[in-house]
């Protein structure tokens, strides 16, 4: 074999190894799709101890134009996220004016499928109440700005989708640079041990809304989605309990749809209790670090 042939063979082997590694990373990313959500998998900039560190949390994507959000919109932890599996659809689903588009979640994530919300959203919803084992959390809804998101919650609440579910992730400033409680995984155990916590979904996805319409300040409630997977909202959401989470403003990759008007002290209490480090967390970024003080959603209801 000539020297040129040997060089060509080595180059080919190198390319094959690279392709295999990329495939392995994509499979890993698909398995942990929602494990790296708000805080542990979003593209954010966090300032800790005067050091600016680029981190990835829940989402991120190429096109953040509100026009690509649901057509019904009026007028419109510290580590790099893994590569996103090609099986995760991030394309904006088409919808008729004044309607919402919900498409099947083709990522392979475990799901509790209860059907699909109606295409036409009800714009009359004013508040959403999370009845938990620690008290009620009342949220003033931004229905006009995020109609399809609120429409999804109204539908899932009617189906009792969230009843008995556990908030599976507590992100703390000292660990991830964020201050938020993440909930909405219908299959989460919330024990800090489950390797699949943060991966569950509603079986359908829908587009981003209201990006840059609200800051992720204390009390803001917003959707959680996979890192670098825009327009892939499902059932998971997060509640900010500190202004540290405004670090997400630089990317604005998560749909904000409401603000806590009552019960924020519940999150303060849970935060003081700390979190259980999940040794099985796929990317070691706090995507499934559960709160030591468990938060169980007993019921979700919306009011006009």
N, C-alpha and C positions, 0 to 999 in steps of 0.2 A: 504494500500500500504506500502510495506516494505521500509526501508531507502535506500536499494540498488536500488529498483525499481524507487524510487523518483529521486535518483541521475542519473539513466539512462535516465529518462524522461527529466530531466533538461538539460542533456548533448545533447540529441537529439534536444531539442528546440533551444539550443545555436547553434548547427550546422546548423539548418534550417535558423536561423536569419543571420548567417554568409553568407550562400549561397545566401540569398535574397539580402543582402548588396552588395555582389560581382556582382550579376546580375545587380543591379541598377547601379553600377559603370561602368560595361561593356557597358550598354546602353548609359550612359552619355558619355563615351569615344568614342563610335561610332558616336554619334551626333556631338561631337566636334573634330572629327578625325583630320581635318586639321587646326583646330583653334589653336592647340598647335603645331606649326611648329617651324621653325628656331627661337630660342630665347625664346619661351615660352613653349617649349615642346621637347627639345632634350636631353639629358644627357650631360650637359656641366659643366665645372668648371669655375666660374666667381670670379674674385678678385675685391671686392668693399670695399674701405676704409680699406684695409689691412685684410679684412675678406674673407676667401674662402668659397663660398657657392655653394653647388651642385645644379644645375638647370637642367631642362629638356626642350627641345625645339622642334625640328622638327622630330627627328627620333631616331635612335639608334636601335640596333638589335644584335643578337647573333653573326652572321657570317659576318665579314667584309672582307673576302677573296676576292680580286679582281677577282678571278676565278669564283666567283658566280655572278659577274656583267655580263652585256650583253656579249655574246660570241664574239661579233665583236670587243671588245677592243683589240688593238694590244698588244700581249704579256700578254696579260692579260684580367616667366619670372622667377623669381627665386622660383620655387616650383616643387615638384615631379610631374611627369606626371601621368595621371590616367591609370588604367589598360586598356589594349587594347582588344577590342572586338574580340572574336574568328572569327567573320565574316570578319575581315581584313586579307586578304591573304598576308603573307610576304615571302612565299616560292619563290625561284628563278625560273622564268619561263624558260623552256628549249628552246634553240635556236640552230640552225645549225651554224657551224663555218662561220663567216663572215656575219651572219644575226642577226636581233634583234627580240625579242619576246615581244609582247604587249598583255596583257590579260585584260579581263573585270574587272572593279572596282566593287567588290562585297560588298563594305562596306555600301552601301545605301546612300552615299553622293550625294547631288544634283549635276547634271552634265549637261554640254552642249555637247552632243554627236555628233561628226562630222565624225565618222568612225574611222579607225585605220591606222596608218602610214604603209608604205611598209616595208617589212621585211629586205630588203637589203638597208643599208644606203649609202648615197652619201658622200664620204669622201672629197669632194672638197670645202665645205663651209668654208669661211674664216672669215666673219664678220656677225654680226646680228645688225640691227638698230631698236631701239624702238623709234618711232616718238611719242612724248607726247605733251600735251598741254603746257609744259614748255620747250620744245626743244628736240633735238635728243640726245639719249644715244647710243653710238656705242660700241659694244662689240667684242673684238677679240676672236674667238671661238677656243676651244681646241678640235677640231673635231676628231683628231687621238686618243685622250685619252678618249673621251666620245662620240663616234659615234652615239649611239642609242638615247642619250639625244638630240644631235643636230638634228638628223633625225626627232625626235618628233617635235621639234620647227619648222623645215622646213615645215613639214606637216601641223601643226596647223596654221602657218603663211599663207600658201597657201589657207587654208580654212577660212581666216579672223577671226579666233577664238578669237584673243585678241583685235580686233578692238572695241573701245568704252569701254573697261574694266577699272576698277579703282584699283589702288594699295591700298589695304585695311588695310595694317599694317605698322606702323612705330615703330621700336624697338629702344629705346634710351638707352645708357649706364647706365644712372641714374635710369632707370626703370627696365630694364631686363639684364643689363650687356653686351648688344650687340648693334651694330650700323648697322642697315640694314632696307631696304625698301622691303616689300614683296608684290608681285603682282601675277597675273595669275589665280585668282579666277574669272571665267566668269560671276558669278552671284553676286559678291560683290557690295554692295552699297557704301562702303568707307565713311560712314557718322559717324562712331563711335557709331552707335545706333543698327545696325542690329545684331541680335544674331546668324545669320548664316554666316556672313562674315568669310572667311577662310575655309569654308567647301566645296566649289565648286570644281569640277574637270572636266577633259576631258572625263570621262567615261571609261578610260582605265589606266592601271598601267604598269610600267616597272622597270627593275632592276637597282640597284646602279652601278655607274661606277666611275673610277678615284679617288676612296677614298684614301686619303693621297697623291694624286698626285699633289695637289695644296693647299697652305695655304689659310685660309679664311681672307686674308688681305684686306685692303681698295681696292675697285674696283672689287673684286672677285664676280662672279655671280654663284649661285649654286641652286640646286633644294631644294624644301621644301616638307617634308613628315611627316606623323603622328608620334607622339612620340612612340618609341619602335616598329616601324613598318618598318623594313628595306625592301628594294626592292619594295617600294610602291610609286614611283614617278608618278606624273600625269602632271598637267599643271602649278602648282604653283612654283614660284621661288623667290629668294631673291638676292638683290644686297647689298654688304657690302660697307659702306661709312666711316668706321673707323677701326683701327687695334684692337679695343676692341673685334671684332668678331673672332679674332684668338683664343679666348678661346675655340672655337669649334674644334680646331685642336686635342685636347686630345681625342675626340671621333671620329671625321671624319665620321660622319653619313650622310652627305649630299653631293650629287654629284656636284663637281665644274666643270663647263664646259666653262668658259670664263672669260675675264677680260675687264673692261671698259677702252677704250682708248680715249674716248671723251664724255664729258657731266657729269663727276662726280660732277662738281660744282652744277648741278641741284639738286642732292641729298643733298648737303651741305645746299643749300637754303631751301629745304623742311625740313630738320632736324632743322634748326634754328626756323622754324615756330612752332615746337612742335607737340604734338599729342592730339587727343580727347580721353579721357578715356572712354572706352566702359563699361558701368555699367552692360551690359548683357553678358560680356565675361564669358563664362562657367566656366573657372578655375581661373579667375582673375589673369592671367599671361601675359596680354598684347597681346594675340593672335589675337585680332581684334581692337586694338587701332589705329584708322585711323589718317593719317597726317592731320593737320589743313589746310595745303596748298595741295589741292587735286592734285593727279597725275593721269591723264587719258591717257591710251595708245590709240593712234589714229590708229596706224598701226605697224606691225612688218614685217621686210623684211630681207632676208639673201642674201649675195653676195659671189661670188667665186673669 
